[in-house]
């Protein structure tokens, strides 16, 4: 069973991440994003406390792939800890980051 749930929301598919995304479930994350078949993805990190380097690398690859095909990847509900990691790695300049899913689907 996957730790990731997907749900359509307007023109987007929202992929909700578990509290921890790391090497043990990064493949399931990629499968959830690719498997939803949408070019408009919101990753809901509201309940996510830990994202390791493997997961960050996979999210960057998904983001790049989506941009190449005219898609969009938005990060929503990013907590302070993950936000600091994104800032340290300068990925906060790469991703579109919004307060919550409502803000993402309205953008």
LINMONOR-V771810 format. One record per residue. N is the residue number from 1. BURIAL is I if it has 9 or more other C-alpha atoms within 8 Angstrom, else O. Layout:
# LINMONOR-V771810
N|BURIAL, N|BURIAL
This chain:
# LINMONOR-V771810
1|O, 2|O, 3|O, 4|I, 5|I, 6|I, 7|O, 8|O, 9|O, 10|O, 11|O, 12|I, 13|I, 14|I, 15|I, 16|I, 17|I, 18|I, 19|O, 20|I, 21|I, 22|I, 23|I, 24|O, 25|I, 26|I, 27|O, 28|I, 29|I, 30|I, 31|O, 32|I, 33|I, 34|O, 35|O, 36|O, 37|O, 38|I, 39|I, 40|I, 41|I, 42|I, 43|I, 44|I, 45|I, 46|I, 47|I, 48|I, 49|I, 50|I, 51|I, 52|I, 53|O, 54|I, 55|I, 56|I, 57|O, 58|I, 59|I, 60|O, 61|O, 62|I, 63|I, 64|O, 65|O, 66|I, 67|I, 68|O, 69|O, 70|O, 71|I, 72|I, 73|I, 74|I, 75|I, 76|I, 77|I, 78|I, 79|I, 80|O, 81|O, 82|I, 83|I, 84|O, 85|O, 86|I, 87|I, 88|O, 89|O, 90|O, 91|I, 92|I, 93|O, 94|O, 95|I, 96|I, 97|I, 98|I, 99|I, 100|I, 101|I, 102|O, 103|I, 104|I, 105|I, 106|O, 107|O
